[in-house]
Amino acid sequence: MVISGRAPHLAGDGHQRRTVRIGVREAHHKKVRSSNAWCFFFLTCAAGCFIIRMISDVCGAVRPAVKLRQAKKGTAMREEKASALPLLLDVRRMDENNRAYAYRMLRKNIMTLQLQPGCQLSEAELCEQLAMSRTPVHEALMMLKSEWLVDVLPQRGSIVSKISVPYLNEGFAMRRILEPALLRGLAGKLTREQLNEFQELLNRQNEDLYLDQDAADDFFISLDNDFHRLLYHDSGYDRIWEAMHNVTSHMDRVRYLDSALCRGNIASVQKEHEQIFGYLRDGLPLDVDVEALFEHHLGMYRENFQKILERFPDFFVRT
């Protein structure tokens, strides 16, 4: 009777213990799952923040014009060291050695004003950002010095040259003289393949007009240069374009400022590109004043030049 009396009690007690153990295991599993969920949540947040930061960096990398628009109206942007404005780097081309890559990246950063006129250039910091030794960086700076984009000053080292108003005027004068002659020589004489190249550029420029302003500014100048480069290329004057590109470097920085700050001109530039393309395709009417066309087309920056001078006086030298 004792055994039979205790058996149900033991069976019930064992069942309770098994129930407790199962409950403990389930609670433990829930705790583990909860812990894993929280870990996943925090990892996701961290990854999200990292991705957002990367996107922000990329946006900054393709939109240096944003920095210019953020400057307070009526004041010049303060000069900053190169280390305060990280270089915007493209993928290296297959055929580029260190010097060629350093030159291309430094020139691009100067032309888009990521490296602002007057800012100090530390070779050590540039070497670190470009991940190369000092020799190719130094050689690239000397190449830019020969193009009047870098100044080497006693006791100060290398600085980005300020925009020279006389150099700006010389660049404008050279293009204004040459490009009307190029159009006359090409009008109505291009092959279908050559016309297609111009048309493709125009299509890309038209797409650019509908982009977000911050995304579009940096691309339009590049496409604009490509359009004019084709005038020289199809005329057989590639070396003249290279020489011209160097002479007009100060003018091109002003064009970049004008594009970033006074974007209304971009639509006008595109309209005149369409007009020039029509002459290339169909021929040049006798009553067209080609000199006046390029005087206006190449000189659109002059409409806002005084405003640019007033807003960024420290970017310029007038002698």
Secondary structure in CASP SS format (residue, H / E / C, confidence):
PFRMAT SS
TARGET T0000
AUTHOR 0000-0000-0000
METHOD secondary structure of the structure
MODEL  1
M C 1.00
V H 1.00
I H 1.00
S H 1.00
G H 1.00
R H 1.00
A H 1.00
P H 1.00
H H 1.00
L H 1.00
A H 1.00
G H 1.00
D H 1.00
G H 1.00
H H 1.00
Q H 1.00
R H 1.00
R H 1.00
T H 1.00
V H 1.00
R H 1.00
I H 1.00
G H 1.00
V H 1.00
R H 1.00
E H 1.00
A H 1.00
H H 1.00
H H 1.00
K H 1.00
K H 1.00
V H 1.00
R H 1.00
S H 1.00
S H 1.00
N H 1.00
A H 1.00
W H 1.00
C H 1.00
F H 1.00
F H 1.00
F H 1.00
L H 1.00
T H 1.00
C H 1.00
A H 1.00
A H 1.00
G H 1.00
C H 1.00
F H 1.00
I H 1.00
I H 1.00
R H 1.00
M H 1.00
I H 1.00
S H 1.00
D H 1.00
V H 1.00
C H 1.00
G H 1.00
A H 1.00
V H 1.00
R C 1.00
P C 1.00
A H 1.00
V H 1.00
K H 1.00
L H 1.00
R H 1.00
Q C 1.00
A C 1.00
K C 1.00
K C 1.00
G C 1.00
T C 1.00
A C 1.00
M C 1.00
R C 1.00
E C 1.00
E C 1.00
K C 1.00
A H 1.00
S H 1.00
A H 1.00
L C 1.00
P C 1.00
L C 1.00
L C 1.00
L C 1.00
D C 1.00
V C 1.00
R C 1.00
R C 1.00
M C 1.00
D C 1.00
E C 1.00
N C 1.00
N H 1.00
R H 1.00
A H 1.00
Y H 1.00
A H 1.00
Y H 1.00
R H 1.00
M H 1.00
L H 1.00
R H 1.00
K H 1.00
N H 1.00
I H 1.00
M H 1.00
T C 1.00
L C 1.00
Q C 1.00
L C 1.00
Q C 1.00
P C 1.00
G C 1.00
C C 1.00
Q E 1.00
L E 1.00
S C 1.00
E H 1.00
A H 1.00
E H 1.00
L H 1.00
C H 1.00
E H 1.00
Q H 1.00
L H 1.00
A C 1.00
M C 1.00
S C 1.00
R H 1.00
T H 1.00
P H 1.00
V H 1.00
H H 1.00
E H 1.00
A H 1.00
L H 1.00
M H 1.00
M H 1.00
L H 1.00
K H 1.00
S H 1.00
E C 1.00
W C 1.00
L C 1.00
V E 1.00
D E 1.00
V E 1.00
L E 1.00
P C 1.00
Q C 1.00
R C 1.00
G E 1.00
S E 1.00
I E 1.00
V E 1.00
S C 1.00
K C 1.00
I E 1.00
S E 1.00
V H 1.00
P H 1.00
Y H 1.00
L H 1.00
N H 1.00
E H 1.00
G H 1.00
F H 1.00
A H 1.00
M H 1.00
R H 1.00
R H 1.00
I H 1.00
L H 1.00
E H 1.00
P H 1.00
A H 1.00
L H 1.00
L H 1.00
R H 1.00
G H 1.00
L H 1.00
A C 1.00
G C 1.00
K C 1.00
L C 1.00
T C 1.00
R H 1.00
E H 1.00
Q H 1.00
L H 1.00
N H 1.00
E H 1.00
F H 1.00
Q H 1.00
E H 1.00
L H 1.00
L H 1.00
N H 1.00
R H 1.00
Q H 1.00
N H 1.00
E H 1.00
D H 1.00
L H 1.00
Y C 1.00
L C 1.00
D C 1.00
Q H 1.00
D H 1.00
A H 1.00
A H 1.00
D H 1.00
D H 1.00
F H 1.00
F H 1.00
I H 1.00
S H 1.00
L H 1.00
D H 1.00
N H 1.00
D H 1.00
F H 1.00
H H 1.00
R H 1.00
L H 1.00
L H 1.00
Y H 1.00
H H 1.00
D H 1.00
S C 1.00
G C 1.00
Y C 1.00
D H 1.00
R H 1.00
I H 1.00
W H 1.00
E H 1.00
A H 1.00
M H 1.00
H H 1.00
N H 1.00
V H 1.00
T C 1.00
S H 1.00
H H 1.00
M H 1.00
D H 1.00
R H 1.00
V H 1.00
R H 1.00
Y H 1.00
L H 1.00
D H 1.00
S H 1.00
A H 1.00
L H 1.00
C C 1.00
R C 1.00
G H 1.00
N H 1.00
I H 1.00
A H 1.00
S H 1.00
V H 1.00
Q H 1.00
K H 1.00
E H 1.00
H H 1.00
E H 1.00
Q H 1.00
I H 1.00
F H 1.00
G H 1.00
Y H 1.00
L H 1.00
R H 1.00
D H 1.00
G C 1.00
L C 1.00
P C 1.00
L C 1.00
D C 1.00
V C 1.00
D C 1.00
V H 1.00
E H 1.00
A H 1.00
L H 1.00
F H 1.00
E H 1.00
H H 1.00
H H 1.00
L H 1.00
G C 1.00
M H 1.00
Y H 1.00
R H 1.00
E H 1.00
N H 1.00
F H 1.00
Q H 1.00
K H 1.00
I H 1.00
L H 1.00
E H 1.00
R H 1.00
F C 1.00
P H 1.00
D H 1.00
F H 1.00
F E 1.00
V E 1.00
R C 1.00
T C 1.00
END
